[in-house]
């Protein structure tokens, strides 16, 4: 870095070489060049940091995928035979049954309603008309709140 005496000497040399008329124009040009240089260096630094963040993000994603693949690759060991059963007798049959069930798709059966919805609406309408005609508040269902 230049010290103050060095800068004074440099200023005097520039003043002698270019003259006092060109000095303001040179200063403006030098200032514009410095501003562009700062802008370019800031843009470069921002682009570099963004690329580094992208690389780090990709590394984290790759590590997560490796961990997920490793977790999926881990197979639960089969239970060893106990002393009360002969090796290979009941456990092999049970393991075959479990393997067969695991390969089949689960079956979901629809549940029939106890009271069809259309009849339920008719019952509510009948009770509401009966309550309106008698004016009895006890005919109102539990799930309806009186006004």
PAPA-76686 format. One record per atom (N, C-alpha, C): residue number from 1; residue in three letters; atom name; x, y, z. Coordinates in steps of 0.05 Angstrom, whole numbers, plus 5000, padded with zeros to 4 digits. Atoms other than C-alpha are relative to their C-alpha. Last residue first. Layout:
PAPA-76686
NUM	ALA	CA	X	Y	Z .
...
This chain:
PAPA-76686
147	UNK	N	4992	4972	5005 .
147	UNK	CA	3367	4584	5377 .
147	UNK	C	4996	5017	5024 .
146	UNK	N	5022	4981	5003 .
146	UNK	CA	3364	4511	5398 .
146	UNK	C	5010	5029	4998 .
145	UNK	N	5000	4981	4978 .
145	UNK	CA	3426	4469	5383 .
145	UNK	C	4976	5019	4997 .
144	UNK	N	5009	4974	5008 .
144	UNK	CA	3418	4408	5339 .
144	UNK	C	4999	5018	5024 .
143	UNK	N	4979	4987	5016 .
143	UNK	CA	3460	4347	5355 .
143	UNK	C	4992	5027	4989 .
142	UNK	N	4977	4992	4983 .
142	UNK	CA	3414	4326	5412 .
142	UNK	C	5021	5016	4984 .
141	UNK	N	4979	5020	4996 .
141	UNK	CA	3352	4325	5367 .
141	UNK	C	5023	5011	5017 .
140	UNK	N	4976	4992	5014 .
140	UNK	CA	3294	4373	5376 .
140	UNK	C	5022	4980	5007 .
139	UNK	N	4998	5014	5025 .
139	UNK	CA	3230	4338	5396 .
139	UNK	C	5025	5007	4985 .
138	UNK	N	4986	5025	4995 .
138	UNK	CA	3238	4361	5468 .
138	UNK	C	5002	4983	4974 .
137	UNK	N	4971	4998	5003 .
137	UNK	CA	3223	4433	5447 .
137	UNK	C	5014	4973	5004 .
136	UNK	N	4986	5014	4978 .
136	UNK	CA	3149	4418	5436 .
136	UNK	C	5030	5002	4995 .
135	UNK	N	4986	4979	4985 .
135	UNK	CA	3115	4469	5391 .
135	UNK	C	5016	4988	5023 .
134	UNK	N	5008	5002	4972 .
134	UNK	CA	3066	4415	5369 .
134	UNK	C	5013	5022	5017 .
133	UNK	N	5029	5001	4997 .
133	UNK	CA	3067	4431	5295 .
133	UNK	C	4992	5000	5029 .
132	UNK	N	5011	4974	5007 .
132	UNK	CA	3140	4453	5294 .
132	UNK	C	4970	5001	5004 .
131	UNK	N	4993	4981	4979 .
131	UNK	CA	3163	4392	5333 .
131	UNK	C	4988	5028	4994 .
130	UNK	N	5016	5006	4977 .
130	UNK	CA	3126	4346	5286 .
130	UNK	C	5005	5019	5023 .
129	UNK	N	5028	4991	5006 .
129	UNK	CA	3154	4381	5225 .
129	UNK	C	4982	4994	5024 .
128	UNK	N	5000	4971	5000 .
128	UNK	CA	3225	4374	5255 .
128	UNK	C	4971	5010	4994 .
127	UNK	N	4999	4991	4972 .
127	UNK	CA	3214	4301	5272 .
127	UNK	C	4999	5030	5002 .
126	UNK	N	5025	5007	4986 .
126	UNK	CA	3190	4285	5202 .
126	UNK	C	5000	5010	5028 .
125	UNK	N	5020	4982	5009 .
125	UNK	CA	3249	4323	5170 .
125	UNK	C	4973	4995	5014 .
124	UNK	N	4995	4973	4988 .
124	UNK	CA	3299	4286	5214 .
124	UNK	C	4978	5019	4991 .
123	UNK	N	5008	5002	4972 .
123	UNK	CA	3268	4218	5195 .
123	UNK	C	5004	5028	5014 .
122	UNK	N	5029	5000	4998 .
122	UNK	CA	3271	4236	5121 .
122	UNK	C	4991	4999	5029 .
121	UNK	N	5010	4973	5005 .
121	UNK	CA	3344	4256	5127 .
121	UNK	C	4970	5001	5002 .
120	UNK	N	4993	4983	4977 .
120	UNK	CA	3361	4190	5160 .
120	UNK	C	4990	5028	4996 .
119	UNK	N	5021	5005	4980 .
119	UNK	CA	3323	4152	5105 .
119	UNK	C	5005	5017	5025 .
118	UNK	N	5025	4989	5010 .
118	UNK	CA	3368	4184	5052 .
118	UNK	C	4978	4996	5021 .
117	UNK	N	5001	4972	4996 .
117	UNK	CA	3431	4170	5092 .
117	UNK	C	4973	5013	4991 .
116	UNK	N	4994	4984	5024 .
116	UNK	CA	3421	4096	5096 .
116	UNK	C	4996	5029	5005 .
115	UNK	N	5024	4986	5008 .
115	UNK	CA	3420	4069	5168 .
115	UNK	C	5008	5016	4975 .
114	UNK	N	5022	5012	4985 .
114	UNK	CA	3471	4017	5189 .
114	UNK	C	4973	5012	4991 .
113	UNK	N	5011	4983	4979 .
113	UNK	CA	3519	4037	5135 .
113	UNK	C	4977	4987	5013 .
112	UNK	N	5027	4993	5005 .
112	UNK	CA	3556	3982	5097 .
112	UNK	C	4990	5017	5023 .
111	UNK	N	5017	5006	4977 .
111	UNK	CA	3631	3982	5104 .
111	UNK	C	4972	5010	4994 .
110	UNK	N	5018	4978	4991 .
110	UNK	CA	3671	3977	5040 .
110	UNK	C	4983	4992	5023 .
109	UNK	N	5028	5006	5005 .
109	UNK	CA	3726	3923	5038 .
109	UNK	C	4983	5024	5009 .
108	UNK	N	5016	4983	4984 .
108	UNK	CA	3799	3942	5032 .
108	UNK	C	4971	4996	4992 .
107	UNK	N	5028	4999	5010 .
107	UNK	CA	3844	3887	5008 .
107	UNK	C	4984	5017	5019 .
106	UNK	N	5021	5000	4979 .
106	UNK	CA	3919	3896	5020 .
106	UNK	C	4972	5003	4987 .
105	UNK	N	5011	4973	4995 .
105	UNK	CA	3963	3879	4960 .
105	UNK	C	4978	4998	5021 .
104	UNK	N	5027	4995	5009 .
104	UNK	CA	3999	3812	4965 .
104	UNK	C	4992	5029	5006 .
103	UNK	N	4999	4996	5029 .
103	UNK	CA	4075	3808	4970 .
103	UNK	C	4972	5006	4989 .
102	UNK	N	4986	4975	5006 .
102	UNK	CA	4075	3820	5046 .
102	UNK	C	4999	5005	4970 .
101	UNK	N	5018	4977	4994 .
101	UNK	CA	4022	3766	5056 .
101	UNK	C	5013	5027	4993 .
100	UNK	N	5022	5001	5019 .
100	UNK	CA	4064	3713	5019 .
100	UNK	C	4981	5024	5005 .
99	UNK	N	4989	4991	5026 .
99	UNK	CA	4127	3732	5059 .
99	UNK	C	4977	5002	4979 .
98	UNK	N	4995	4971	4998 .
98	UNK	CA	4089	3727	5124 .
98	UNK	C	5009	5011	4974 .
97	UNK	N	5026	4986	5000 .
97	UNK	CA	4061	3658	5105 .
97	UNK	C	5003	5030	5002 .
96	UNK	N	5011	5002	5027 .
96	UNK	CA	4131	3634	5085 .
96	UNK	C	4973	5014	4999 .
95	UNK	N	4985	4981	5017 .
95	UNK	CA	4159	3660	5151 .
95	UNK	C	4989	5000	4972 .
94	UNK	N	5009	4974	4993 .
94	UNK	CA	4105	3623	5190 .
94	UNK	C	5013	5021	4983 .
93	UNK	N	5028	4998	5010 .
93	UNK	CA	4119	3558	5153 .
93	UNK	C	4990	5028	5006 .
92	UNK	N	4998	4999	5029 .
92	UNK	CA	4194	3566	5165 .
92	UNK	C	4972	5004	4988 .
91	UNK	N	4990	4974	5008 .
91	UNK	CA	4183	3584	5238 .
91	UNK	C	5002	5002	4970 .
90	UNK	N	5021	4980	5000 .
90	UNK	CA	4139	3523	5251 .
90	UNK	C	5009	5027	4990 .
89	UNK	N	5026	5012	5002 .
89	UNK	CA	4188	3468	5231 .
89	UNK	C	4978	5022	4998 .
88	UNK	N	5010	5003	5027 .
88	UNK	CA	4255	3498	5213 .
88	UNK	C	4972	4989	4998 .
87	UNK	N	4991	4980	5020 .
87	UNK	CA	4289	3487	5279 .
87	UNK	C	4989	4993	4973 .
86	UNK	N	4978	5011	5016 .
86	UNK	CA	4245	3445	5325 .
86	UNK	C	5009	5020	4979 .
85	UNK	N	5008	5008	5027 .
85	UNK	CA	4204	3486	5372 .
85	UNK	C	5025	4988	4986 .
84	UNK	N	5025	5015	4999 .
84	UNK	CA	4211	3492	5448 .
84	UNK	C	4991	4990	4972 .
83	UNK	N	4995	5028	4992 .
83	UNK	CA	4285	3511	5444 .
83	UNK	C	4974	4983	4999 .
82	UNK	N	4998	5003	4971 .
82	UNK	CA	4271	3574	5404 .
82	UNK	C	5004	4970	5007 .
81	UNK	N	5019	5020	4989 .
81	UNK	CA	4286	3583	5330 .
81	UNK	C	5005	4998	5030 .
80	UNK	N	4989	5027	4997 .
80	UNK	CA	4322	3647	5312 .
80	UNK	C	4980	4982	5012 .
79	UNK	N	4998	5008	4972 .
79	UNK	CA	4281	3708	5290 .
79	UNK	C	5011	4972	5001 .
78	UNK	N	5021	5019	4992 .
78	UNK	CA	4297	3730	5219 .
78	UNK	C	5005	4992	5029 .
77	UNK	N	4993	5029	4998 .
77	UNK	CA	4343	3790	5212 .
77	UNK	C	4976	4984	5008 .
76	UNK	N	5003	5010	4973 .
76	UNK	CA	4313	3857	5191 .
76	UNK	C	5006	4971	5000 .
75	UNK	N	5021	5020	4999 .
75	UNK	CA	4342	3880	5125 .
75	UNK	C	4998	4990	5029 .
74	UNK	N	4999	5016	4976 .
74	UNK	CA	4381	3944	5120 .
74	UNK	C	4976	4981	5002 .
73	UNK	N	4985	5025	5005 .
73	UNK	CA	4381	3965	5048 .
73	UNK	C	5002	4983	5025 .
72	UNK	N	5017	5018	5015 .
72	UNK	CA	4326	4016	5058 .
72	UNK	C	5014	4973	4996 .
71	UNK	N	5022	5008	4982 .
71	UNK	CA	4366	4051	5113 .
71	UNK	C	4982	4980	4986 .
70	UNK	N	4988	5018	4980 .
70	UNK	CA	4428	4052	5068 .
70	UNK	C	4978	4990	5019 .
69	UNK	N	4995	5025	5013 .
69	UNK	CA	4387	4081	5011 .
69	UNK	C	5012	4979	5019 .
68	UNK	N	5026	5013	5005 .
68	UNK	CA	4358	4134	5057 .
68	UNK	C	5005	4973	4986 .
67	UNK	N	5010	5009	4974 .
67	UNK	CA	4428	4151	5083 .
67	UNK	C	4973	4985	4996 .
66	UNK	N	4984	5023	4992 .
66	UNK	CA	4455	4155	5012 .
66	UNK	C	4990	4988	5026 .
65	UNK	N	5008	5022	5018 .
65	UNK	CA	4397	4200	4991 .
65	UNK	C	5016	4974	5007 .
64	UNK	N	5026	5010	4991 .
64	UNK	CA	4409	4244	5052 .
64	UNK	C	4991	4976	4983 .
63	UNK	N	4997	5014	4974 .
63	UNK	CA	4483	4249	5036 .
63	UNK	C	4974	4989	5010 .
62	UNK	N	4987	5026	5006 .
62	UNK	CA	4468	4267	4963 .
62	UNK	C	5004	4984	5025 .
61	UNK	N	5021	5017	5012 .
61	UNK	CA	4419	4321	4986 .
61	UNK	C	5011	4973	4994 .
60	UNK	N	5019	5008	4979 .
60	UNK	CA	4471	4350	5033 .
60	UNK	C	4979	4981	4989 .
59	UNK	N	4986	5020	4983 .
59	UNK	CA	4524	4350	4978 .
59	UNK	C	4981	4990	5022 .
58	UNK	N	4999	5025	5015 .
58	UNK	CA	4475	4384	4930 .
58	UNK	C	5014	4978	5016 .
57	UNK	N	5027	5011	4999 .
57	UNK	CA	4462	4438	4982 .
57	UNK	C	4998	4973	4985 .
56	UNK	N	5006	5011	4973 .
56	UNK	CA	4536	4448	4992 .
56	UNK	C	4973	4988	5002 .
55	UNK	N	4984	5024	4997 .
55	UNK	CA	4547	4455	4917 .
55	UNK	C	4996	4987	5027 .
54	UNK	N	5012	5021	5017 .
54	UNK	CA	4489	4504	4911 .
54	UNK	C	5016	4973	5003 .
53	UNK	N	5025	5009	4986 .
53	UNK	CA	4516	4545	4970 .
53	UNK	C	4987	4978	4984 .
52	UNK	N	4991	5016	4977 .
52	UNK	CA	4585	4547	4937 .
52	UNK	C	4976	4990	5016 .
51	UNK	N	4992	5026	5010 .
51	UNK	CA	4553	4569	4871 .
51	UNK	C	5010	4982	5023 .
50	UNK	N	5025	5015	5008 .
50	UNK	CA	4517	4625	4907 .
50	UNK	C	5007	4972	4990 .
49	UNK	N	5013	5009	4975 .
49	UNK	CA	4582	4647	4942 .
49	UNK	C	4975	4984	4993 .
48	UNK	N	4984	5021	4989 .
48	UNK	CA	4618	4650	4874 .
48	UNK	C	4987	4989	5025 .
47	UNK	N	5004	5024	5016 .
47	UNK	CA	4562	4689	4842 .
47	UNK	C	5016	4977	5011 .
46	UNK	N	5028	5010	4996 .
46	UNK	CA	4561	4739	4899 .
46	UNK	C	4995	4974	4984 .
45	UNK	N	5000	5012	4973 .
45	UNK	CA	4638	4747	4897 .
45	UNK	C	4972	4988	5006 .
44	UNK	N	4985	5025	5001 .
44	UNK	CA	4636	4757	4822 .
44	UNK	C	4999	4986	5027 .
43	UNK	N	5016	5019	5016 .
43	UNK	CA	4581	4809	4827 .
43	UNK	C	5014	4973	5000 .
42	UNK	N	5023	5007	4983 .
42	UNK	CA	4619	4845	4883 .
42	UNK	C	4982	4979	4986 .
41	UNK	N	4990	5018	4979 .
41	UNK	CA	4683	4843	4842 .
41	UNK	C	4978	4991	5018 .
40	UNK	N	4993	5026	5011 .
40	UNK	CA	4647	4871	4781 .
40	UNK	C	5010	4980	5021 .
39	UNK	N	5025	5014	5007 .
39	UNK	CA	4615	4926	4821 .
39	UNK	C	5005	4973	4989 .
38	UNK	N	5013	5008	4976 .
38	UNK	CA	4681	4945	4854 .
38	UNK	C	4974	4984	4994 .
37	UNK	N	4985	5022	4990 .
37	UNK	CA	4716	4946	4786 .
37	UNK	C	4987	4989	5026 .
36	UNK	N	5005	5024	5017 .
36	UNK	CA	4661	4988	4756 .
36	UNK	C	5015	4976	5011 .
35	UNK	N	5027	5008	4994 .
35	UNK	CA	4667	5038	4814 .
35	UNK	C	4992	4975	4984 .
34	UNK	N	5000	5012	4973 .
34	UNK	CA	4743	5040	4807 .
34	UNK	C	4972	4990	5007 .
33	UNK	N	4987	5026	5002 .
33	UNK	CA	4738	5052	4732 .
33	UNK	C	5000	4985	5027 .
32	UNK	N	5019	5018	5014 .
32	UNK	CA	4688	5108	4742 .
32	UNK	C	5011	4972	4998 .
31	UNK	N	5022	5005	4982 .
31	UNK	CA	4734	5141	4794 .
31	UNK	C	4979	4980	4988 .
30	UNK	N	4990	5018	4980 .
30	UNK	CA	4794	5136	4747 .
30	UNK	C	4979	4991	5020 .
29	UNK	N	4996	5026	5014 .
29	UNK	CA	4755	5167	4691 .
29	UNK	C	5009	4979	5020 .
28	UNK	N	5027	5011	5005 .
28	UNK	CA	4732	5224	4737 .
28	UNK	C	5002	4972	4987 .
27	UNK	N	5012	5007	4974 .
27	UNK	CA	4803	5235	4763 .
27	UNK	C	4973	4987	4996 .
26	UNK	N	4987	5025	4993 .
26	UNK	CA	4831	5235	4691 .
26	UNK	C	4989	4990	5027 .
25	UNK	N	5010	5021	5018 .
25	UNK	CA	4780	5288	4671 .
25	UNK	C	5012	4973	5007 .
24	UNK	N	5028	5007	4992 .
24	UNK	CA	4797	5330	4732 .
24	UNK	C	4988	4978	4983 .
23	UNK	N	5001	5013	4974 .
23	UNK	CA	4873	5325	4716 .
23	UNK	C	4971	4994	5009 .
22	UNK	N	5008	5028	5004 .
22	UNK	CA	4869	5341	4641 .
22	UNK	C	4996	4986	5027 .
21	UNK	N	5025	5001	5015 .
21	UNK	CA	4871	5417	4649 .
21	UNK	C	4989	4971	4999 .
20	UNK	N	5023	4994	4982 .
20	UNK	CA	4924	5416	4705 .
20	UNK	C	4973	4999	4985 .
19	UNK	N	5007	4971	4999 .
19	UNK	CA	4976	5382	4661 .
19	UNK	C	4975	5004	5017 .
18	UNK	N	5025	4995	5014 .
18	UNK	CA	4983	5308	4640 .
18	UNK	C	4992	5030	5001 .
17	UNK	N	5002	5014	5025 .
17	UNK	CA	5057	5294	4655 .
17	UNK	C	4974	5008	4985 .
16	UNK	N	4980	4990	5020 .
16	UNK	CA	5070	5347	4708 .
16	UNK	C	4995	4987	4973 .
15	UNK	N	5006	4972	5006 .
15	UNK	CA	5005	5334	4746 .
15	UNK	C	5020	5011	4979 .
14	UNK	N	5023	5001	5018 .
14	UNK	CA	5016	5258	4742 .
14	UNK	C	4993	5029	4992 .
13	UNK	N	4992	5011	5026 .
13	UNK	CA	5086	5266	4771 .
13	UNK	C	4977	5000	4980 .
12	UNK	N	4984	4980	5013 .
12	UNK	CA	5061	5312	4827 .
12	UNK	C	5009	4990	4972 .
11	UNK	N	5017	4979	5009 .
11	UNK	CA	5006	5263	4845 .
11	UNK	C	5015	5022	4985 .
10	UNK	N	5015	5010	5023 .
10	UNK	CA	5055	5205	4848 .
10	UNK	C	4982	5022	4989 .
9	UNK	N	4981	5002	5022 .
9	UNK	CA	5101	5244	4894 .
9	UNK	C	4986	4991	4975 .
8	UNK	N	4994	4972	5008 .
8	UNK	CA	5043	5262	4939 .
8	UNK	C	5019	5000	4977 .
7	UNK	N	5023	4990	5016 .
7	UNK	CA	5019	5189	4939 .
7	UNK	C	5005	5029	4991 .
6	UNK	N	5000	5012	5027 .
6	UNK	CA	5088	5165	4960 .
6	UNK	C	4978	5010	4983 .
5	UNK	N	4979	4988	5017 .
5	UNK	CA	5091	5215	5017 .
5	UNK	C	5001	4988	4972 .
4	UNK	N	5007	4973	5008 .
4	UNK	CA	5021	5191	5042 .
4	UNK	C	5023	5014	4984 .
3	UNK	N	5003	4982	4978 .
3	UNK	CA	5038	5117	5042 .
3	UNK	C	4995	5028	4990 .
2	UNK	N	4984	4975	5002 .
2	UNK	CA	5024	5070	4985 .
2	UNK	C	4995	5017	5025 .
1	UNK	N	5017	4976	5000 .
1	UNK	CA	5000	5000	5000 .
1	UNK	C	5018	5025	5000 .
